[in-house]
Amino acid sequence: MILVFNKTDVQDASFAKEWMTDFEAFQSALQKEADNSDGEGGSGYMGSLMNSMSLVLDEFYAHLDVSVTTSPPPFYIHTQHFKDARFVYLRENSHFSSIK
C-alpha cells in the first residue's frame, strides 16, 4: 500500500513521516498536544484512546510506502513506489487470474 502526501509545497510532510517511523516522536507530539489542550481531550478518554491507537498505527505504518508530491496524483508521484506496489499486488492476487 502506498500513502501519498500531496501539496507538500504548501505543507511539508516531514513531520508526518517522522511520526510514522518514530513511535517516540508521535508519543511526544501527543503529549505536547495534551499539555496545550487545556483539558479538552488531553487527558481521560481521548488521551487514552490516542495512546492506544498510536500502537496500532505504528504497526500499520510499518507496512506502508510513503511518497510525496506537489502535483495532482498520480502524475508526479515517485514511480518506483507504484512499480513495487503493482508487483506485490500481482504476486499476492495471482490466483484471481485463473478464475473466469
N, C-alpha and C positions, 0 to 999 in steps of 0.2 A: 504494500500500500504506500502511496506517496501523499505526503502532506505538502501543499503548495501555499506559501505566503506570497500574496500579491501586493502590489503597491508599496514595495519596500523602499521606493524613493521618497515616499511620504513618511513612513514609519519603519524604522529599521527593525528587522526581525531577530536580531542577535539576542535580545533579552528572552524571547520565547524559545529560541533554540537552546539557550543556556538552561532554562527551566526544564526543557525536555531531556537534557542529557545529564543534568546535575541535580539530584534529588535534594541535596542540602541547600542549593541556591533557591529552589522552589519553596522549600520549607521556610527559608529566611524571608522570602517575599511575602509568604502568607502571614508570617509573624509580624512583619513590618506593617502590612495592611491591617492586621488585627489591632496593633498598637495605635494606628491612626484612625480607626473607625469609630471612636467614641462610643463603644459598646453596641454598635449596630452590626452584630454578626461576627465580631472578632472573638467572641467567647461563646460558650454554650453550644447549642445545637449546630449552628452554621460553622463555627470554628472546628468542631469535632468532625463534621461532615467533610469539610475541605481537607483536613488532615488525612482522613480515611481515603478520600478519593485520590489524594496525591500518591498513595501507594499503588493504587490500581493504574493511575495514569503513567506512573514510572514504568510499569511493566508494558503497558500499551505502547508508549513512545519508543520502547526498545526495539519494536518491530516495524517502525516507520522510517522511510527515507524522507528527507526534507529537501525541498527545492524552493528557491526564492526568485521572484521576478518583479519587474516593474511594468509589465505589459499584460494585455488580456490573455489569460490562459487559453489554449496551451501553446501559443505561438513561440514564445522565447524561453520556455522552461527548459532546464537542463535535460537534453535528450537522452543522456545515458541513464537517468533515473527511469525514464519510460521504457527504454530498451530492457533494462534489468527487470522491471515490474512485468513487462509483457512476457519475458522468458519464464518468470516464476508462475505467472497465471497460466500459461500454456502447459507448463510442466505439471502443475497441480490439477489442471482440468482436462488433461488429455483423454481421460476416459469418456468424456462427453462427445468427443469426435466420432466415436463408434456407434452412438445412438442415433437412429434415424426415425 
